[in-house]
Amino acid sequence: MTFKKNIDVIKQTLGYMDWAIEFLGNGDPNMVDGYIVARSFDWDFQNFVRCYNRVNIGRNLSLVQFDYTPPQYNTLTLRRII
């Protein structure tokens, strides 16, 4: 996935977070956390999210990596990256 597509994912997630903050969190950004779940994240994407979280105090964006265990793919593993 290109960095441009990654930025589009972040923009969409932040849009949903803004809506949730306004309509569900009564304007308090501490009431809403954002999660992006994917099989993997490239290094640039991870660094961008880390920088975003440092600059935007009170808004939390997390990355969660998932994987299935072969051969039956009946076990889902989730691991928080950021």
C-alpha positions as protocol buffer text, in pm:
chain_id: "A"
residue {
  index: 1
  type: MET
  ca { x: 0 y: 0 z: 0 }
}
residue {
  index: 2
  type: THR
  ca { x: 136 y: 343 z: -86 }
}
residue {
  index: 3
  type: PHE
  ca { x: 177 y: 620 z: 167 }
}
residue {
  index: 4
  type: LYS
  ca { x: -95 y: 819 z: -17 }
}
residue {
  index: 5
  type: LYS
  ca { x: -345 y: 539 z: 43 }
}
residue {
  index: 6
  type: ASN
  ca { x: -233 y: 521 z: 407 }
}
residue {
  index: 7
  type: ILE
  ca { x: -301 y: 892 z: 449 }
}
residue {
  index: 8
  type: ASP
  ca { x: -648 y: 840 z: 301 }
}
residue {
  index: 9
  type: VAL
  ca { x: -715 y: 572 z: 566 }
}
residue {
  index: 10
  type: ILE
  ca { x: -602 y: 810 z: 841 }
}
residue {
  index: 11
  type: LYS
  ca { x: -818 y: 1094 z: 704 }
}
residue {
  index: 12
  type: GLN
  ca { x: -1124 y: 870 z: 693 }
}
residue {
  index: 13
  type: THR
  ca { x: -1062 y: 743 z: 1048 }
}
residue {
  index: 14
  type: LEU
  ca { x: -1013 y: 1097 z: 1180 }
}
residue {
  index: 15
  type: GLY
  ca { x: -1337 y: 1201 z: 1011 }
}
residue {
  index: 16
  type: TYR
  ca { x: -1525 y: 927 z: 1194 }
}
residue {
  index: 17
  type: MET
  ca { x: -1351 y: 1027 z: 1517 }
}
residue {
  index: 18
  type: ASP
  ca { x: -1453 y: 1391 z: 1469 }
}
residue {
  index: 19
  type: TRP
  ca { x: -1815 y: 1286 z: 1419 }
}
residue {
  index: 20
  type: ALA
  ca { x: -1806 y: 1063 z: 1730 }
}
residue {
  index: 21
  type: ILE
  ca { x: -1642 y: 1338 z: 1937 }
}
residue {
  index: 22
  type: GLU
  ca { x: -1910 y: 1588 z: 1835 }
}
residue {
  index: 23
  type: PHE
  ca { x: -2221 y: 1370 z: 1856 }
}
residue {
  index: 24
  type: LEU
  ca { x: -2132 y: 1097 z: 2107 }
}
residue {
  index: 25
  type: GLY
  ca { x: -1853 y: 1248 z: 2317 }
}
residue {
  index: 26
  type: ASN
  ca { x: -2013 y: 1589 z: 2380 }
}
residue {
  index: 27
  type: GLY
  ca { x: -1713 y: 1761 z: 2220 }
}
residue {
  index: 28
  type: ASP
  ca { x: -1458 y: 1593 z: 2447 }
}
residue {
  index: 29
  type: PRO
  ca { x: -1181 y: 1430 z: 2239 }
}
residue {
  index: 30
  type: ASN
  ca { x: -1072 y: 1222 z: 2540 }
}
residue {
  index: 31
  type: MET
  ca { x: -1397 y: 1026 z: 2510 }
}
residue {
  index: 32
  type: VAL
  ca { x: -1309 y: 878 z: 2168 }
}
residue {
  index: 33
  type: ASP
  ca { x: -1020 y: 658 z: 2054 }
}
residue {
  index: 34
  type: GLY
  ca { x: -954 y: 564 z: 1694 }
}
residue {
  index: 35
  type: TYR
  ca { x: -831 y: 222 z: 1582 }
}
residue {
  index: 36
  type: ILE
  ca { x: -696 y: 115 z: 1246 }
}
residue {
  index: 37
  type: VAL
  ca { x: -677 y: -263 z: 1209 }
}
residue {
  index: 38
  type: ALA
  ca { x: -469 y: -428 z: 935 }
}
residue {
  index: 39
  type: ARG
  ca { x: -249 y: -728 z: 871 }
}
residue {
  index: 40
  type: SER
  ca { x: 60 y: -506 z: 859 }
}
residue {
  index: 41
  type: PHE
  ca { x: 169 y: -142 z: 865 }
}
residue {
  index: 42
  type: ASP
  ca { x: 472 y: 2 z: 692 }
}
residue {
  index: 43
  type: TRP
  ca { x: 729 y: 200 z: 887 }
}
residue {
  index: 44
  type: ASP
  ca { x: 628 y: 541 z: 743 }
}
residue {
  index: 45
  type: PHE
  ca { x: 266 y: 482 z: 841 }
}
residue {
  index: 46
  type: GLN
  ca { x: 365 y: 388 z: 1197 }
}
residue {
  index: 47
  type: ASN
  ca { x: 589 y: 694 z: 1230 }
}
residue {
  index: 48
  type: PHE
  ca { x: 315 y: 923 z: 1100 }
}
residue {
  index: 49
  type: VAL
  ca { x: 68 y: 791 z: 1360 }
}
residue {
  index: 50
  type: ARG
  ca { x: 326 y: 825 z: 1639 }
}
residue {
  index: 51
  type: CYS
  ca { x: 392 y: 1188 z: 1541 }
}
residue {
  index: 52
  type: TYR
  ca { x: 18 y: 1257 z: 1510 }
}
residue {
  index: 53
  type: ASN
  ca { x: -44 y: 1126 z: 1862 }
}
residue {
  index: 54
  type: ARG
  ca { x: 239 y: 1341 z: 2003 }
}
residue {
  index: 55
  type: VAL
  ca { x: 112 y: 1659 z: 1839 }
}
residue {
  index: 56
  type: ASN
  ca { x: -261 y: 1605 z: 1898 }
}
residue {
  index: 57
  type: ILE
  ca { x: -278 y: 1565 z: 2273 }
}
residue {
  index: 58
  type: GLY
  ca { x: -614 y: 1423 z: 2379 }
}
residue {
  index: 59
  type: ARG
  ca { x: -683 y: 1246 z: 2050 }
}
residue {
  index: 60
  type: ASN
  ca { x: -559 y: 891 z: 2038 }
}
residue {
  index: 61
  type: LEU
  ca { x: -511 y: 693 z: 1720 }
}
residue {
  index: 62
  type: SER
  ca { x: -402 y: 328 z: 1761 }
}
residue {
  index: 63
  type: LEU
  ca { x: -276 y: 70 z: 1515 }
}
residue {
  index: 64
  type: VAL
  ca { x: -375 y: -294 z: 1568 }
}
residue {
  index: 65
  type: GLN
  ca { x: -216 y: -573 z: 1368 }
}
residue {
  index: 66
  type: PHE
  ca { x: -405 y: -897 z: 1309 }
}
residue {
  index: 67
  type: ASP
  ca { x: -307 y: -1243 z: 1194 }
}
residue {
  index: 68
  type: TYR
  ca { x: -469 y: -1581 z: 1147 }
}
residue {
  index: 69
  type: THR
  ca { x: -303 y: -1904 z: 1252 }
}
residue {
  index: 70
  type: PRO
  ca { x: -272 y: -2156 z: 968 }
}
residue {
  index: 71
  type: PRO
  ca { x: -357 y: -2419 z: 861 }
}
residue {
  index: 72
  type: GLN
  ca { x: -723 y: -2395 z: 966 }
}
residue {
  index: 73
  type: TYR
  ca { x: -729 y: -2017 z: 1019 }
}
residue {
  index: 74
  type: ASN
  ca { x: -952 y: -2057 z: 1322 }
}
residue {
  index: 75
  type: THR
  ca { x: -744 y: -1842 z: 1558 }
}
residue {
  index: 76
  type: LEU
  ca { x: -734 y: -1464 z: 1530 }
}
residue {
  index: 77
  type: THR
  ca { x: -443 y: -1284 z: 1694 }
}
residue {
  index: 78
  type: LEU
  ca { x: -458 y: -911 z: 1760 }
}
residue {
  index: 79
  type: ARG
  ca { x: -153 y: -708 z: 1863 }
}
residue {
  index: 80
  type: ARG
  ca { x: -152 y: -335 z: 1935 }
}
residue {
  index: 81
  type: ILE
  ca { x: 141 y: -173 z: 1754 }
}
residue {
  index: 82
  type: ILE
  ca { x: 76 y: 185 z: 1868 }
}
